[in-house]
Amino acid sequence: MFYAPLLTLAVLAAPAAEKAKPATNTKDPVCKMTVDAKSTTVAVRGQEYRVCSKHCAAALQKDPDKYLEKDGSLKGAKK
């Protein structure tokens, strides 16, 4: 049909998703457990965060305002 070429053009013209900034945190935002470069990462608001488990990843994605300041820093972290 006529719509298929238009859909293809729309997909090709769409901008690529912006890559999240790499994680730099050493504490899990949810449980405050120490994490390292081998830990799982999860992207929230264009920033990756290291987390200790799938549970903490899900909690952070579900309610980032509970664990992160507006600037993306961890709540309760010394500045």
PDB file of N, CA, C and O in Angstrom:
ATOM      1  N   MET A   1       0.820  -1.188   0.000  1.00  0.00           N
ATOM      2  CA  MET A   1       0.000   0.000   0.000  1.00  0.00           C
ATOM      3  C   MET A   1       0.863   1.251   0.000  1.00  0.00           C
ATOM      4  O   MET A   1       2.092   1.186   0.005  1.00  0.00           O
ATOM      5  N   PHE A   2       0.214   2.341  -0.006  1.00  0.00           N
ATOM      6  CA  PHE A   2       0.858   3.647  -0.044  1.00  0.00           C
ATOM      7  C   PHE A   2       1.503   4.017   1.285  1.00  0.00           C
ATOM      8  O   PHE A   2       2.482   4.763   1.304  1.00  0.00           O
ATOM      9  N   TYR A   3       0.980   3.514   2.388  1.00  0.00           N
ATOM     10  CA  TYR A   3       1.445   3.923   3.720  1.00  0.00           C
ATOM     11  C   TYR A   3       2.809   3.345   4.091  1.00  0.00           C
ATOM     12  O   TYR A   3       3.556   3.981   4.834  1.00  0.00           O
ATOM     13  N   ALA A   4       3.144   2.187   3.606  1.00  0.00           N
ATOM     14  CA  ALA A   4       4.407   1.532   3.968  1.00  0.00           C
ATOM     15  C   ALA A   4       5.623   2.400   3.655  1.00  0.00           C
ATOM     16  O   ALA A   4       6.485   2.553   4.521  1.00  0.00           O
ATOM     17  N   PRO A   5       5.732   2.979   2.447  1.00  0.00           N
ATOM     18  CA  PRO A   5       6.899   3.832   2.185  1.00  0.00           C
ATOM     19  C   PRO A   5       6.945   5.063   3.092  1.00  0.00           C
ATOM     20  O   PRO A   5       8.024   5.490   3.501  1.00  0.00           O
ATOM     21  N   LEU A   6       5.800   5.625   3.404  1.00  0.00           N
ATOM     22  CA  LEU A   6       5.769   6.790   4.289  1.00  0.00           C
ATOM     23  C   LEU A   6       6.220   6.418   5.699  1.00  0.00           C
ATOM     24  O   LEU A   6       6.957   7.167   6.340  1.00  0.00           O
ATOM     25  N   LEU A   7       5.780   5.277   6.168  1.00  0.00           N
ATOM     26  CA  LEU A   7       6.186   4.822   7.495  1.00  0.00           C
ATOM     27  C   LEU A   7       7.688   4.574   7.533  1.00  0.00           C
ATOM     28  O   LEU A   7       8.355   4.930   8.504  1.00  0.00           O
ATOM     29  N   THR A   8       8.208   3.977   6.499  1.00  0.00           N
ATOM     30  CA  THR A   8       9.652   3.720   6.417  1.00  0.00           C
ATOM     31  C   THR A   8      10.418   5.032   6.452  1.00  0.00           C
ATOM     32  O   THR A   8      11.417   5.143   7.163  1.00  0.00           O
ATOM     33  N   LEU A   9       9.969   6.028   5.697  1.00  0.00           N
ATOM     34  CA  LEU A   9      10.629   7.333   5.690  1.00  0.00           C
ATOM     35  C   LEU A   9      10.558   7.997   7.059  1.00  0.00           C
ATOM     36  O   LEU A   9      11.529   8.616   7.493  1.00  0.00           O
ATOM     37  N   ALA A  10       9.441   7.879   7.734  1.00  0.00           N
ATOM     38  CA  ALA A  10       9.288   8.473   9.064  1.00  0.00           C
ATOM     39  C   ALA A  10      10.249   7.841  10.059  1.00  0.00           C
ATOM     40  O   ALA A  10      10.843   8.542  10.878  1.00  0.00           O
ATOM     41  N   VAL A  11      10.405   6.540   9.995  1.00  0.00           N
ATOM     42  CA  VAL A  11      11.317   5.839  10.900  1.00  0.00           C
ATOM     43  C   VAL A  11      12.754   6.244  10.608  1.00  0.00           C
ATOM     44  O   VAL A  11      13.530   6.488  11.532  1.00  0.00           O
ATOM     45  N   LEU A  12      13.114   6.317   9.337  1.00  0.00           N
ATOM     46  CA  LEU A  12      14.479   6.689   8.963  1.00  0.00           C
ATOM     47  C   LEU A  12      14.790   8.134   9.306  1.00  0.00           C
ATOM     48  O   LEU A  12      15.936   8.458   9.616  1.00  0.00           O
ATOM     49  N   ALA A  13      13.802   9.003   9.258  1.00  0.00           N
ATOM     50  CA  ALA A  13      14.011  10.419   9.534  1.00  0.00           C
ATOM     51  C   ALA A  13      14.013  10.725  11.036  1.00  0.00           C
ATOM     52  O   ALA A  13      14.470  11.791  11.450  1.00  0.00           O
ATOM     53  N   ALA A  14      13.511   9.811  11.840  1.00  0.00           N
ATOM     54  CA  ALA A  14      13.459  10.045  13.294  1.00  0.00           C
ATOM     55  C   ALA A  14      14.879  10.118  13.845  1.00  0.00           C
ATOM     56  O   ALA A  14      15.749   9.348  13.438  1.00  0.00           O
ATOM     57  N   PRO A  15      15.109  11.045  14.771  1.00  0.00           N
ATOM     58  CA  PRO A  15      16.447  11.148  15.348  1.00  0.00           C
ATOM     59  C   PRO A  15      16.777   9.919  16.182  1.00  0.00           C
ATOM     60  O   PRO A  15      15.894   9.311  16.786  1.00  0.00           O
ATOM     61  N   ALA A  16      18.042   9.564  16.209  1.00  0.00           N
ATOM     62  CA  ALA A  16      18.479   8.419  17.014  1.00  0.00           C
ATOM     63  C   ALA A  16      18.324   8.762  18.486  1.00  0.00           C
ATOM     64  O   ALA A  16      18.491   9.911  18.894  1.00  0.00           O
ATOM     65  N   ALA A  17      18.006   7.757  19.268  1.00  0.00           N
ATOM     66  CA  ALA A  17      17.860   7.973  20.705  1.00  0.00           C
ATOM     67  C   ALA A  17      19.206   8.407  21.273  1.00  0.00           C
ATOM     68  O   ALA A  17      20.253   7.856  20.932  1.00  0.00           O
ATOM     69  N   GLU A  18      19.154   9.396  22.137  1.00  0.00           N
ATOM     70  CA  GLU A  18      20.380   9.905  22.748  1.00  0.00           C
ATOM     71  C   GLU A  18      20.910   8.893  23.743  1.00  0.00           C
ATOM     72  O   GLU A  18      20.150   8.343  24.541  1.00  0.00           O
ATOM     73  N   LYS A  19      22.199   8.648  23.700  1.00  0.00           N
ATOM     74  CA  LYS A  19      22.826   7.685  24.600  1.00  0.00           C
ATOM     75  C   LYS A  19      22.939   8.303  25.986  1.00  0.00           C
ATOM     76  O   LYS A  19      23.307   9.469  26.132  1.00  0.00           O
ATOM     77  N   ALA A  20      22.619   7.510  26.998  1.00  0.00           N
ATOM     78  CA  ALA A  20      22.688   7.976  28.379  1.00  0.00           C
ATOM     79  C   ALA A  20      24.144   8.202  28.783  1.00  0.00           C
ATOM     80  O   ALA A  20      25.045   7.512  28.307  1.00  0.00           O
ATOM     81  N   LYS A  21      24.360   9.171  29.660  1.00  0.00           N
ATOM     82  CA  LYS A  21      25.699   9.436  30.185  1.00  0.00           C
ATOM     83  C   LYS A  21      26.126   8.256  31.047  1.00  0.00           C
ATOM     84  O   LYS A  21      25.301   7.683  31.760  1.00  0.00           O
ATOM     85  N   PRO A  22      27.393   7.887  30.994  1.00  0.00           N
ATOM     86  CA  PRO A  22      27.874   6.724  31.762  1.00  0.00           C
ATOM     87  C   PRO A  22      27.729   6.912  33.275  1.00  0.00           C
ATOM     88  O   PRO A  22      27.803   8.027  33.792  1.00  0.00           O
ATOM     89  N   ALA A  23      27.526   5.808  33.955  1.00  0.00           N
ATOM     90  CA  ALA A  23      27.383   5.821  35.417  1.00  0.00           C
ATOM     91  C   ALA A  23      28.706   6.164  36.082  1.00  0.00           C
ATOM     92  O   ALA A  23      29.771   5.745  35.630  1.00  0.00           O
ATOM     93  N   THR A  24      28.623   6.937  37.166  1.00  0.00           N
ATOM     94  CA  THR A  24      29.809   7.272  37.955  1.00  0.00           C
ATOM     95  C   THR A  24      29.589   7.001  39.441  1.00  0.00           C
ATOM     96  O   THR A  24      30.515   7.141  40.239  1.00  0.00           O
ATOM     97  N   ASN A  25      28.369   6.614  39.816  1.00  0.00           N
ATOM     98  CA  ASN A  25      28.058   6.432  41.233  1.00  0.00           C
ATOM     99  C   ASN A  25      28.742   5.199  41.821  1.00  0.00           C
ATOM    100  O   ASN A  25      28.940   4.197  41.133  1.00  0.00           O
ATOM    101  N   THR A  26      29.100   5.288  43.104  1.00  0.00           N
ATOM    102  CA  THR A  26      29.709   4.164  43.820  1.00  0.00           C
ATOM    103  C   THR A  26      28.775   3.603  44.883  1.00  0.00           C
ATOM    104  O   THR A  26      29.105   2.624  45.552  1.00  0.00           O
ATOM    105  N   LYS A  27      27.600   4.229  45.041  1.00  0.00           N
ATOM    106  CA  LYS A  27      26.562   3.744  45.966  1.00  0.00           C
ATOM    107  C   LYS A  27      25.285   3.539  45.183  1.00  0.00           C
ATOM    108  O   LYS A  27      24.926   4.363  44.343  1.00  0.00           O
ATOM    109  N   ASP A  28      24.596   2.440  45.456  1.00  0.00           N
ATOM    110  CA  ASP A  28      23.295   2.181  44.838  1.00  0.00           C
ATOM    111  C   ASP A  28      22.342   3.281  45.319  1.00  0.00           C
ATOM    112  O   ASP A  28      22.239   3.494  46.527  1.00  0.00           O
ATOM    113  N   PRO A  29      21.641   3.986  44.422  1.00  0.00           N
ATOM    114  CA  PRO A  29      20.735   5.059  44.822  1.00  0.00           C
ATOM    115  C   PRO A  29      19.593   4.584  45.722  1.00  0.00           C
ATOM    116  O   PRO A  29      19.073   5.363  46.521  1.00  0.00           O
ATOM    117  N   VAL A  30      19.204   3.329  45.600  1.00  0.00           N
ATOM    118  CA  VAL A  30      18.049   2.814  46.332  1.00  0.00           C
ATOM    119  C   VAL A  30      18.437   2.322  47.721  1.00  0.00           C
ATOM    120  O   VAL A  30      17.893   2.796  48.718  1.00  0.00           O
ATOM    121  N   CYS A  31      19.372   1.376  47.797  1.00  0.00           N
ATOM    122  CA  CYS A  31      19.698   0.743  49.087  1.00  0.00           C
ATOM    123  C   CYS A  31      21.014   1.229  49.688  1.00  0.00           C
ATOM    124  O   CYS A  31      21.360   0.856  50.809  1.00  0.00           O
ATOM    125  N   LYS A  32      21.747   2.060  48.946  1.00  0.00           N
ATOM    126  CA  LYS A  32      23.022   2.643  49.395  1.00  0.00           C
ATOM    127  C   LYS A  32      24.158   1.625  49.503  1.00  0.00           C
ATOM    128  O   LYS A  32      25.197   1.925  50.091  1.00  0.00           O
ATOM    129  N   MET A  33      23.976   0.438  48.950  1.00  0.00           N
ATOM    130  CA  MET A  33      25.029  -0.573  48.936  1.00  0.00           C
ATOM    131  C   MET A  33      26.145  -0.113  47.997  1.00  0.00           C
ATOM    132  O   MET A  33      25.872   0.572  47.011  1.00  0.00           O
ATOM    133  N   THR A  34      27.380  -0.472  48.282  1.00  0.00           N
ATOM    134  CA  THR A  34      28.499  -0.128  47.422  1.00  0.00           C
ATOM    135  C   THR A  34      28.394  -0.888  46.099  1.00  0.00           C
ATOM    136  O   THR A  34      28.135  -2.091  46.081  1.00  0.00           O
ATOM    137  N   VAL A  35      28.598  -0.172  45.000  1.00  0.00           N
ATOM    138  CA  VAL A  35      28.574  -0.761  43.664  1.00  0.00           C
ATOM    139  C   VAL A  35      29.881  -0.406  42.961  1.00  0.00           C
ATOM    140  O   VAL A  35      30.585   0.516  43.372  1.00  0.00           O
ATOM    141  N   ASP A  36      30.198  -1.145  41.899  1.00  0.00           N
ATOM    142  CA  ASP A  36      31.424  -0.870  41.157  1.00  0.00           C
ATOM    143  C   ASP A  36      31.163  -0.956  39.657  1.00  0.00           C
ATOM    144  O   ASP A  36      30.020  -1.103  39.224  1.00  0.00           O
ATOM    145  N   ALA A  37      32.223  -0.864  38.875  1.00  0.00           N
ATOM    146  CA  ALA A  37      32.100  -0.836  37.417  1.00  0.00           C
ATOM    147  C   ALA A  37      31.480  -2.107  36.848  1.00  0.00           C
ATOM    148  O   ALA A  37      30.967  -2.082  35.729  1.00  0.00           O
ATOM    149  N   LYS A  38      31.510  -3.215  37.582  1.00  0.00           N
ATOM    150  CA  LYS A  38      30.926  -4.474  37.114  1.00  0.00           C
ATOM    151  C   LYS A  38      29.433  -4.582  37.441  1.00  0.00           C
ATOM    152  O   LYS A  38      28.764  -5.511  36.988  1.00  0.00           O
ATOM    153  N   SER A  39      28.920  -3.650  38.214  1.00  0.00           N
ATOM    154  CA  SER A  39      27.513  -3.699  38.625  1.00  0.00           C
ATOM    155  C   SER A  39      26.579  -3.421  37.447  1.00  0.00           C
ATOM    156  O   SER A  39      26.967  -2.810  36.452  1.00  0.00           O
ATOM    157  N   THR A  40      25.359  -3.881  37.589  1.00  0.00           N
ATOM    158  CA  THR A  40      24.306  -3.624  36.607  1.00  0.00           C
ATOM    159  C   THR A  40      24.055  -2.124  36.528  1.00  0.00           C
ATOM    160  O   THR A  40      24.126  -1.427  37.540  1.00  0.00           O
ATOM    161  N   THR A  41      23.761  -1.622  35.325  1.00  0.00           N
ATOM    162  CA  THR A  41      23.409  -0.214  35.183  1.00  0.00           C
ATOM    163  C   THR A  41      21.983  -0.087  34.669  1.00  0.00           C
ATOM    164  O   THR A  41      21.466  -0.965  33.978  1.00  0.00           O
ATOM    165  N   VAL A  42      21.368   1.025  35.026  1.00  0.00           N
ATOM    166  CA  VAL A  42      20.028   1.338  34.564  1.00  0.00           C
ATOM    167  C   VAL A  42      20.014   2.816  34.172  1.00  0.00           C
ATOM    168  O   VAL A  42      20.583   3.651  34.874  1.00  0.00           O
ATOM    169  N   ALA A  43      19.365   3.137  33.053  1.00  0.00           N
ATOM    170  CA  ALA A  43      19.297   4.515  32.571  1.00  0.00           C
ATOM    171  C   ALA A  43      18.020   5.181  33.078  1.00  0.00           C
ATOM    172  O   ALA A  43      16.919   4.651  32.932  1.00  0.00           O
ATOM    173  N   VAL A  44      18.199   6.352  33.673  1.00  0.00           N
ATOM    174  CA  VAL A  44      17.082   7.159  34.170  1.00  0.00           C
ATOM    175  C   VAL A  44      17.370   8.608  33.800  1.00  0.00           C
ATOM    176  O   VAL A  44      18.417   9.144  34.165  1.00  0.00           O
ATOM    177  N   ARG A  45      16.456   9.245  33.081  1.00  0.00           N
ATOM    178  CA  ARG A  45      16.580  10.651  32.688  1.00  0.00           C
ATOM    179  C   ARG A  45      17.887  10.956  31.961  1.00  0.00           C
ATOM    180  O   ARG A  45      18.496  12.000  32.196  1.00  0.00           O
ATOM    181  N   GLY A  46      18.318  10.062  31.089  1.00  0.00           N
ATOM    182  CA  GLY A  46      19.511  10.309  30.304  1.00  0.00           C
ATOM    183  C   GLY A  46      20.824  10.088  31.034  1.00  0.00           C
ATOM    184  O   GLY A  46      21.881  10.483  30.543  1.00  0.00           O
ATOM    185  N   GLN A  47      20.767   9.464  32.196  1.00  0.00           N
ATOM    186  CA  GLN A  47      21.965   9.175  32.987  1.00  0.00           C
ATOM    187  C   GLN A  47      21.907   7.719  33.416  1.00  0.00           C
ATOM    188  O   GLN A  47      20.854   7.232  33.828  1.00  0.00           O
ATOM    189  N   GLU A  48      23.029   7.023  33.323  1.00  0.00           N
ATOM    190  CA  GLU A  48      23.088   5.655  33.836  1.00  0.00           C
ATOM    191  C   GLU A  48      23.473   5.688  35.312  1.00  0.00           C
ATOM    192  O   GLU A  48      24.241   6.544  35.750  1.00  0.00           O
ATOM    193  N   TYR A  49      22.929   4.747  36.063  1.00  0.00           N
ATOM    194  CA  TYR A  49      23.260   4.580  37.479  1.00  0.00           C
ATOM    195  C   TYR A  49      23.579   3.113  37.714  1.00  0.00           C
ATOM    196  O   TYR A  49      22.912   2.232  37.171  1.00  0.00           O
ATOM    197  N   ARG A  50      24.595   2.853  38.520  1.00  0.00           N
ATOM    198  CA  ARG A  50      24.916   1.479  38.898  1.00  0.00           C
ATOM    199  C   ARG A  50      24.003   1.087  40.049  1.00  0.00           C
ATOM    200  O   ARG A  50      23.759   1.877  40.962  1.00  0.00           O
ATOM    201  N   VAL A  51      23.502  -0.145  39.995  1.00  0.00           N
ATOM    202  CA  VAL A  51      22.633  -0.676  41.040  1.00  0.00           C
ATOM    203  C   VAL A  51      23.102  -2.080  41.410  1.00  0.00           C
ATOM    204  O   VAL A  51      23.812  -2.733  40.645  1.00  0.00           O
ATOM    205  N   CYS A  52      22.693  -2.532  42.597  1.00  0.00           N
ATOM    206  CA  CYS A  52      23.166  -3.837  43.064  1.00  0.00           C
ATOM    207  C   CYS A  52      22.308  -4.999  42.578  1.00  0.00           C
ATOM    208  O   CYS A  52      22.768  -6.141  42.570  1.00  0.00           O
ATOM    209  N   SER A  53      21.056  -4.724  42.168  1.00  0.00           N
ATOM    210  CA  SER A  53      20.152  -5.822  41.805  1.00  0.00           C
ATOM    211  C   SER A  53      19.049  -5.347  40.862  1.00  0.00           C
ATOM    212  O   SER A  53      18.863  -4.150  40.641  1.00  0.00           O
ATOM    213  N   LYS A  54      18.330  -6.313  40.319  1.00  0.00           N
ATOM    214  CA  LYS A  54      17.168  -6.002  39.474  1.00  0.00           C
ATOM    215  C   LYS A  54      16.092  -5.297  40.286  1.00  0.00           C
ATOM    216  O   LYS A  54      15.384  -4.431  39.771  1.00  0.00           O
ATOM    217  N   HIS A  55      15.970  -5.672  41.567  1.00  0.00           N
ATOM    218  CA  HIS A  55      14.970  -5.044  42.441  1.00  0.00           C
ATOM    219  C   HIS A  55      15.251  -3.540  42.561  1.00  0.00           C
ATOM    220  O   HIS A  55      14.345  -2.719  42.415  1.00  0.00           O
ATOM    221  N   CYS A  56      16.503  -3.192  42.827  1.00  0.00           N
ATOM    222  CA  CYS A  56      16.853  -1.775  42.963  1.00  0.00           C
ATOM    223  C   CYS A  56      16.711  -1.045  41.625  1.00  0.00           C
ATOM    224  O   CYS A  56      16.307   0.117  41.600  1.00  0.00           O
ATOM    225  N   ALA A  57      17.034  -1.707  40.524  1.00  0.00           N
ATOM    226  CA  ALA A  57      16.872  -1.105  39.197  1.00  0.00           C
ATOM    227  C   ALA A  57      15.403  -0.772  38.954  1.00  0.00           C
ATOM    228  O   ALA A  57      15.083   0.321  38.486  1.00  0.00           O
ATOM    229  N   ALA A  58      14.515  -1.702  39.268  1.00  0.00           N
ATOM    230  CA  ALA A  58      13.078  -1.488  39.063  1.00  0.00           C
ATOM    231  C   ALA A  58      12.562  -0.366  39.958  1.00  0.00           C
ATOM    232  O   ALA A  58      11.758   0.458  39.521  1.00  0.00           O
ATOM    233  N   ALA A  59      13.020  -0.331  41.206  1.00  0.00           N
ATOM    234  CA  ALA A  59      12.584   0.712  42.139  1.00  0.00           C
ATOM    235  C   ALA A  59      13.034   2.088  41.658  1.00  0.00           C
ATOM    236  O   ALA A  59      12.266   3.048  41.723  1.00  0.00           O
ATOM    237  N   LEU A  60      14.265   2.189  41.179  1.00  0.00           N
ATOM    238  CA  LEU A  60      14.790   3.467  40.695  1.00  0.00           C
ATOM    239  C   LEU A  60      14.027   3.933  39.463  1.00  0.00           C
ATOM    240  O   LEU A  60      13.700   5.115  39.356  1.00  0.00           O
ATOM    241  N   GLN A  61      13.738   3.035  38.540  1.00  0.00           N
ATOM    242  CA  GLN A  61      12.995   3.402  37.337  1.00  0.00           C
ATOM    243  C   GLN A  61      11.554   3.776  37.659  1.00  0.00           C
ATOM    244  O   GLN A  61      10.985   4.660  37.019  1.00  0.00           O
ATOM    245  N   LYS A  62      10.968   3.122  38.629  1.00  0.00           N
ATOM    246  CA  LYS A  62       9.566   3.376  38.980  1.00  0.00           C
ATOM    247  C   LYS A  62       9.388   4.743  39.630  1.00  0.00           C
ATOM    248  O   LYS A  62       8.425   5.448  39.331  1.00  0.00           O
ATOM    249  N   ASP A  63      10.311   5.127  40.522  1.00  0.00           N
ATOM    250  CA  ASP A  63      10.156   6.375  41.266  1.00  0.00           C
ATOM    251  C   ASP A  63      11.504   7.073  41.451  1.00  0.00           C
ATOM    252  O   ASP A  63      12.023   7.132  42.566  1.00  0.00           O
ATOM    253  N   PRO A  64      12.079   7.607  40.354  1.00  0.00           N
ATOM    254  CA  PRO A  64      13.403   8.222  40.453  1.00  0.00           C
ATOM    255  C   PRO A  64      13.450   9.412  41.415  1.00  0.00           C
ATOM    256  O   PRO A  64      14.488   9.655  42.031  1.00  0.00           O
ATOM    257  N   ASP A  65      12.343  10.162  41.559  1.00  0.00           N
ATOM    258  CA  ASP A  65      12.341  11.317  42.457  1.00  0.00           C
ATOM    259  C   ASP A  65      12.551  10.927  43.922  1.00  0.00           C
ATOM    260  O   ASP A  65      12.985  11.751  44.727  1.00  0.00           O
ATOM    261  N   LYS A  66      12.252   9.706  44.260  1.00  0.00           N
ATOM    262  CA  LYS A  66      12.431   9.226  45.632  1.00  0.00           C
ATOM    263  C   LYS A  66      13.918   9.040  45.953  1.00  0.00           C
ATOM    264  O   LYS A  66      14.323   9.145  47.111  1.00  0.00           O
ATOM    265  N   TYR A  67      14.729   8.761  44.922  1.00  0.00           N
ATOM    266  CA  TYR A  67      16.132   8.412  45.136  1.00  0.00           C
ATOM    267  C   TYR A  67      17.128   9.421  44.569  1.00  0.00           C
ATOM    268  O   TYR A  67      18.298   9.417  44.949  1.00  0.00           O
ATOM    269  N   LEU A  68      16.670  10.286  43.661  1.00  0.00           N
ATOM    270  CA  LEU A  68      17.568  11.221  42.983  1.00  0.00           C
ATOM    271  C   LEU A  68      17.123  12.663  43.185  1.00  0.00           C
ATOM    272  O   LEU A  68      15.931  12.967  43.222  1.00  0.00           O
ATOM    273  N   GLU A  69      18.124  13.550  43.317  1.00  0.00           N
ATOM    274  CA  GLU A  69      17.856  14.993  43.359  1.00  0.00           C
ATOM    275  C   GLU A  69      17.511  15.447  41.939  1.00  0.00           C
ATOM    276  O   GLU A  69      17.697  14.695  40.982  1.00  0.00           O
ATOM    277  N   LYS A  70      17.020  16.649  41.805  1.00  0.00           N
ATOM    278  CA  LYS A  70      16.654  17.174  40.477  1.00  0.00           C
ATOM    279  C   LYS A  70      17.857  17.237  39.538  1.00  0.00           C
ATOM    280  O   LYS A  70      17.696  17.108  38.325  1.00  0.00           O
ATOM    281  N   ASP A  71      19.073  17.437  40.090  1.00  0.00           N
ATOM    282  CA  ASP A  71      20.266  17.499  39.252  1.00  0.00           C
ATOM    283  C   ASP A  71      20.834  16.127  38.906  1.00  0.00           C
ATOM    284  O   ASP A  71      21.844  16.036  38.208  1.00  0.00           O
ATOM    285  N   GLY A  72      20.193  15.050  39.389  1.00  0.00           N
ATOM    286  CA  GLY A  72      20.630  13.691  39.092  1.00  0.00           C
ATOM    287  C   GLY A  72      21.533  13.084  40.141  1.00  0.00           C
ATOM    288  O   GLY A  72      21.845  11.895  40.081  1.00  0.00           O
ATOM    289  N   SER A  73      21.962  13.896  41.115  1.00  0.00           N
ATOM    290  CA  SER A  73      22.798  13.342  42.185  1.00  0.00           C
ATOM    291  C   SER A  73      21.934  12.480  43.120  1.00  0.00           C
ATOM    292  O   SER A  73      20.710  12.607  43.151  1.00  0.00           O
ATOM    293  N   LEU A  74      22.595  11.613  43.871  1.00  0.00           N
ATOM    294  CA  LEU A  74      21.887  10.729  44.778  1.00  0.00           C
ATOM    295  C   LEU A  74      21.382  11.498  45.985  1.00  0.00           C
ATOM    296  O   LEU A  74      22.108  12.317  46.548  1.00  0.00           O
ATOM    297  N   LYS A  75      20.151  11.243  46.384  1.00  0.00           N
ATOM    298  CA  LYS A  75      19.622  11.892  47.582  1.00  0.00           C
ATOM    299  C   LYS A  75      20.421  11.454  48.790  1.00  0.00           C
ATOM    300  O   LYS A  75      20.736  10.275  48.952  1.00  0.00           O
ATOM    301  N   GLY A  76      20.739  12.405  49.625  1.00  0.00           N
ATOM    302  CA  GLY A  76      21.492  12.113  50.836  1.00  0.00           C
ATOM    303  C   GLY A  76      22.989  12.059  50.639  1.00  0.00           C
ATOM    304  O   GLY A  76      23.731  11.868  51.601  1.00  0.00           O
ATOM    305  N   ALA A  77      23.456  12.228  49.387  1.00  0.00           N
ATOM    306  CA  ALA A  77      24.897  12.197  49.127  1.00  0.00           C
ATOM    307  C   ALA A  77      25.520  13.520  49.562  1.00  0.00           C
ATOM    308  O   ALA A  77      24.934  14.586  49.369  1.00  0.00           O
ATOM    309  N   LYS A  78      26.699  13.443  50.142  1.00  0.00           N
ATOM    310  CA  LYS A  78      27.406  14.662  50.537  1.00  0.00           C
ATOM    311  C   LYS A  78      27.852  15.399  49.292  1.00  0.00           C
ATOM    312  O   LYS A  78      28.344  14.796  48.338  1.00  0.00           O
ATOM    313  N   LYS A  79      27.675  16.712  49.315  1.00  0.00           N
ATOM    314  CA  LYS A  79      28.061  17.533  48.153  1.00  0.00           C
ATOM    315  C   LYS A  79      29.277  18.360  48.469  1.00  0.00           C
ATOM    316  O   LYS A  79      29.750  19.112  47.618  1.00  0.00           O
TER     317      LYS A  79
END
